[in-house]
Amino acid sequence: MIFLLSIPLALAAFILESYPRFINREYGVDIWTHLLYLKEYHRQKRIPKRIENGFLVPGEYDYPPVFIWILSKLPFKLVEKYEFLFSPFFDLIHLILIFVLSYLFTSNILIAMLTQLLYILTPIIILENSSATPRSLGYTLFTVLMTSVLYLRENSNPYFLVLAIVSGSLIFLTHRFTTQSFLFFAVIFGVLWKSLIFPAIFVISFLAAVLISRGFYLKVLRGHIGNLKFWRRNIEYRFVHQVKGDIKQSENRDFIFRVYNRFLQFPPFVLEITSPWVLFVLYIFFFEFPAGSIYSLMVLWVVVSYILALVTIWIPNLRFLGEGQRYLELSAFPAAFLAAIFLLSKLNLGIGLTLAIFYSVIGVLALVTIVVIQRKAIINEKLRTLTPEMKKMFAYLKSLKQKPRLLCIPHQITTNTIYHTGCPVFVNASYATIDEISDVYPYIRKPIRQIMKDHNLDYILLNQDYATILDLKLGSYKKIREEGNFVFLKIT
């Protein structure tokens, strides 16, 4: 019955994460790709093999299969209508798990509930769950993996070894970024502990994932490596304007672009805003390190994730390894747990009240940060939203008997266009084929007239809020259709 106390705060987090999407139901970028994959799953009646429909650069399906497998067990129309609830639901499960683990560690209900609350007031977590992705499921599995490994380190119980391998193999089949982080943690902790336990778990989990998936994971791995190679060559262009290139921040209307550039200016400060409870764990690490306990291992868990976040933001040559702040998502649970213990341990001391006030101020500021970014990046976001003007344009394109081969600008609307119109679009179906669209992504490298000829494209679909027709430098062209800020063009 005690564990029922985990539900109220978990539900509160679910509401906080999902309410912006009830206001802006048409927001999303990756979701259209997932829905296209899901259609292929139902059409092929299995994890898709080759994907061609709508993708002018076809390829083998190489996305981790667990997420699409879960979605396939529900009616397609239900998934389409309520896709935005999946990530908050996985996080709800994570929050219940967080309560259970915190209580098992301490036998203290107050610490368990405070850990949940501090986790909810971690902006980077709440903001990442705005659309259907396997990210929160991957992080939940990572929590299971890490706590199993930490317990295994303490008492060598084979039960925890089995649990670590099961959760580890599921990570391989669920989320690429978490898989990559699994590798980093296995190597780093192997060095810190001077032990092969964690690296061995990684290798066994990898082999189990290959076996469970009947070799399919090797496709996922090829796609993952291909994607990393692509971004290693192109990471300096990750957030440039696709048409205008490297423009001033004040000239770019993309809120996500501006936030990312804030990260690059002074990572330690911004990372503390996105995961503020790390600050207290860093204090513990430097001044009150709990030697010889599972708490010390949790401190290292947080510190390692913080270092990974710092180096992958601060060192340009390492930025291709992922948006650094996401490494902090991996340690949001131990950061909240250790911060909760730190606060309660000081309440009976002279600084207890001051510290409680400090926590409250940080919590309020974190909540304000969450709400403000939700409003700017989700509720009021237009570049990543299926707007009424876009719907009208899509209806027109869908009505055409002869489907045009499209170049979409910006790139964010490519799979959205395929999904709603059935038109073939110049975009890659797999991560292994991402190099084949390098003429237009992450920025346009050649004259558009040449790109259209090289790839046998017929028309351009342009969002004029992103770039004007003049920006494209087309020369002569014909405006076929215009709906609000969307225009359908043919080069003449």
N, C-alpha and C positions, 0 to 999 in steps of 0.2 A: 504493500500500500504506500510505502514511503516514496516509491518511484513515480507514483501518480503526481507528486508535487513537481515533477519535471515538465508537466504538460502546459501549465499556464504561460510560462515565459517562452516555451517553444512555439506556442500558438501566437503569442505577441510578435515574435520575430517573423513568423510566417506572414502575418498581416502587414508588418512594416516593410517586408521585402516585396510583397505582391501588390500593394495598393496602387503604386504608380502605374502598373500595367492595366489595372481596372479603369484608370483614367485614360491612358493612351494604349488602347488595345492593339494598335497596328504597328507598334514599335518592334524593331528587330532587324538583324542582318543575318547572323548565322542560322536563325531558325528556318529560313526559307531553304537553305542548303539541307538541313536535317529533314525537313518535310519532303524535299525532292528525293533524298535517299530513302526515306520511309516509304514513299510511293514505289520506288524500285524494289524495296524489300517485299512489299505485298504483290507486286507484279511478278517478281521472280520466285516468290514463295520461299525465300531464304535470304541469308545475308547476301547482298548483291555481289555479283561478279563484276562484269564490265558495265560502266555507266556511260551512256551516249545521249539519251534523250535530252535535247536542249543544250548540251555542253558541246561547243564546237571544238574543244580540246578534250576528247574522251579519255577514259582511263579506268584502271581497276579500282574498285572501291577499297580504300586503305585507311578508313577511320576505325578507331577501336569499336568493337561490335556490341559491347554490353548495353550502351545507351539506346541504340536503335532496336536492339532485341527487346528491351523493356517497353519502348514505345509501341512496338509491333503487337504487344499483348493487349492493347487497348483499341477500341474503335477509332479509325482514322479521324473521323469528324470530331470526336472528343479531343484527341490530341491537337488537332488544328485549332480548335476553339480555345482550349485552355492550356496551350503549351507553356505559357509563362508561369504556371503554378508548379511545374516539375522541380525546378531548382530550389525554390523555397521549401517544397515538400522534403527534398533530400536534406536540406539544412535543418528542417524541423527534426528529422530523425537524428541528425548529428547533435543537435542540442539536447535531445533526450539521452543520447549516449554520453555526452559531456557531463550531464548531471549524474548519471550512473557511475561513471569513472571517478568523478570528483568525490562522490560519497564513499565509494569503495576505498579510495586512497585515504580518506580522513575520518569517515564515520560522522561527518558534520554536515547537517542539512543546510545550514546557513552558508557554508563555503560552497556547497554544490549549487545553490541558487544564485549566489553572488558571482560565481564563475560563469553561469549562464548569462547573467545580466551584463557582465563586462564583455563577454563574447559578442552579445547583440550590439553593444556600443563600440564595436570595432568597424569603422567605416568601410574598410576594404572588403570585408566579408559581405555586408549587406548590399553593397553596390554591385557586386559581381553576379548577383542572382536575379537579374532583371529579365532574363529570357532563358529558354530551354537549352541548357548545355550540360555536359556530364561533370562540370567542374566541382560542384558541391558534393556530388557522389564520390568523386575522386578524392576530395579532401577528407570525407568521412572515412573512406577506406584507409587513408594515410594515417588518420588518428588510431584506427584499430591496429595497423601495422606497427606504428611507433610504440604504442603502449605495450603491445605484445613483445616487441624486442626489448624494451626496457625491463619488463617483468622477467623475461628470459635471462637477461643479464644478471638479474638479482638472485634467481633461485633455480635456473636450469630445468624448469618444468617442461616436459615435452609437449604438453597441451598448448603452451604459448608458442612453441616452435611451429606446430601445425597451424595455429591461428595466424601467425605471421606469414607463413607460406601461402595460405589460402587468400588472405587479404592482399598480399603482394602480387599474386598471380592475377587477381581481379583488377588491380591497379593497371597492370599491363594492358588489359582488355577493356579498360574504361576511359582513361584520360592520359593523353600524351605528356602534358606538362608535369603531372604528378609522377608519371613513370620516370621522366628525366630527373626529377627531384629525388626520387627513390634511389637512383644511381648515385647522385652526389652525396646523399646522406650515408649510403652504404660505404662508400669509399672514405669519406671524412671520419665517420665513427669507427671504421675499421682501423684507421691510422691512430685516432685518439685512444682507442681501447687496446691497440696492439693485438687485435683479435680478428680472425676471419669469419666470425659468426655472422655479422651483418652482410658482408660481401657474399658469403655462401647462401644466405637467405635470398639475396637478389638473384643470384645465378639459378638457384632451384626454382624460384618463382617464375623466372623467365622461361625455363624449360617446361614448367607446368603450364604456363600460358600457351606456349607453342603446342603442347600436347592436347590441352583442353580444346583449343581452337582448330585442331587438326591442321596445323601449319599456317592458318590464316594470319596469325600474329606477325609472321615474317613479312607479309605485305604491309601491315601497319608500320613495322620497323623501317622498311624501305621508304615509305612515304614520310615518316618522321625524319629520317636522315636527309631525304631530299629537300624537305622544308627547311631544315636547319642549314643546309648548304646554300640554299637560295637566299636566306636572310643573312647569312654570314657575308655574302657578296653585296647585299643590298640594304643592310641595316641602317646605314646613314640616311636612307630615303624612306624609312618606315613611316614617318608622319609628314612627309613633304606633300605639297599639293600635287595631285595627279597631273594637272594641266600646267599650272604656273610654277611648279618646282618649289624651291626653298624660299618662301615668302615670309614677310614679317608676321610675327604672331598676331599683331593687331589687325592684320588684313585677312586673317583666316577666321571664318565664322564657325568652324567646327570646334565645339566645346571640348570634345575628347582630345583633340590635337593640342589645345591650350593647356589642359591638365597634364598631359604627358610631358610637355615642355617644362612645366613647373618641376616635375620630378628631376629633369636633367640639370636644373640650375643649382639645387643644393639638396641632394638625396636624403641625408640624415634628418633634416627638418621635416621634409614632406613625408618620409616614412613614419615618423613619429605621429603625424596627423592621421595617417591612414590606419595605423595600428598603435595607438597611444600607450597601451599597457606594456609594450615592449620596454618602455622607458624604465619601469620599475624592475623588470627582469634584468636589465643591464646594470642597475644599481646593485641588485642581489649578486650578480656575477662578479662585480668588481669589489664589493665590500662585505657581503654576507654569504659567500658561496657555501651551500650546505654540503660539505664533503661526505662522501660515502653513503648516499641515499638515492632513492629513485628521484627525489626532487632535484638533485644535482644533475641527473641525466636529462631532466625536463628543462633545466636552465640551459644546458648545452643545446638541446633541441631548438630553443628559441634563438639563442645566439648564433648558431649555424645558419638558420634561416635568415636572420638579419644580415649576416655577413654576405650570404649569397645575394640577397636583395641589393646590398650596397655595391658589390663588385660588378654585378650585371647591369647596373645603371651607370655607375661612375666610370667604368672602363669601356670605352667605345667598342673595342674589339670583342667584348664579351656580351654585348647587348643582344646579339642574335640568340642567346640562350633563354630568352623570354623577358617579358616586361617585369623588371626586378621586383616591383611591389608585390607581385603575386606569390613570391616565396614566403611572404609574411602570412599569407592565407594558410599555409601549411602548419604554422605554429600559433594560430589564433587561440586554440584551446589551451595549450600549456601556458601561453602568455597571460590569458585571463585567469587561469587556475593559480598560477604563482602570484599574480597581482592580488588576487582575493586573499590568499594566505598571508601575504605581506601586510595587507591592511589590517586584517583581524589580529595579527600578531602584535601590532603596534597600538591597538585600541586602549590597552591598559597602561600604556606608557604616556609620558608627557606630550608626545607629538601626535597622539591618537586622533584627537579632535581636528587638529590642523590638517592631518593627512586625509581624514574623511572628507573634509571640506574640499581639499585639493582633488580628490577622486570625483567628487560631485561636480566640480567645475569642469573637469576633463570630460566627464560623462555628458554633461549638457552640451559642451562644445562639439563632442563627437556626434551627438544626436542632431544638432543644427547642421553640421557638415553633411551628414547623411541626407537630411531632408532637402537641403539646398541643392546638392548634386543630383539627387533624384529628380528634382523639379527641372533643373537645367539640362541634364543629360538624358532624361527619359521622358518626363511628362511634356516638356516643351520642345523636345528634339524633333527636327524636321528632316534632316538629311538621312536619318535612319528610320523613318516612319512612312508607312503606306498612307499618304495623304489623299484627300478627295481628288486633287488634280492628277495625281499618279494613277488613281483608280480609273479615272476617265480615259487617260492615255492607254492604260492597259486594256480597257474594254475595247478601244479602237483597234489596238494591235491584235487582240484575240480574234476580232471579227474578220481580219484579212484572210482571204482564201490562200494566197501565196505568202507563206511566212518569211519575213525578211531575216537575213543573217545580220545580227546587230552588234555594234560596238556601243557599250553603255558607259556613260560618264556621269557620275563617278562610278568607280568599280564596285562600291557597296551595293548598287542596285542590280547587279548581274543576276544572281540566283533568284532574287525577288521577281525580276522580269521573266525569267524562265518559268517560274512557278505560276505566275498569274496570266501569262499570255501563250505559253507553249512555243514561243519563238526561240530559235537557236541563237545563242549568245556567245561571244568570244570570251570564254572563261574555262578554267580547267576543272575537270570532274574529280581529279585525284591530286594528292599532294606530290606524288612522284612526277607529275607532268606540269608542275607550276612554272618551270623554266620556259615553257612554250608560250606563255603569255607575257614574257618579260618586255615585249615591245610597249605594253600599255600599263604594266603594273610592276612596281609601285608608282612609277610615273611614266608618262608618254615620252619615249626615247627618240622617235622618228616623226617626220611629218605625217599627219593623220592620213593624208591622201595616199602616202606610200604604204602605211599600215593596212588601209582598206584594200589596196591592191594585193599586197603580199598574202593576206589571209582570206581573200575572197569574201569581203564583207560588203553588204548592200547599203545599210543605213546606220545612222547614229541616233541614239536616244540620249538626250542631254537634259540634265537638271540645271537650269540657268541660275539657280541660287548658288550653285557650286562653281560654275564657270559660264561665261557668255559665249555666244557664237563667235564673236571677234577673237576671243582668247584661243579658239581652236585653230585659227589661221587656215581656214579651208580654201580660200580663194572663192571660186564660184560654187554656189550650192542652191538647193531648192528646199524651202520650208514646206513639208508635206502636211504637218499637223501641229497644232499648238494647244496645250491645255494648261493654263496657268503658267507655272514656271517650267513645265516640261515641253520640249520641242522635239519633233521627229524630222530628221534631216536626211537629204540625199545630196551627195557631192555630184556636181554636174561638170 
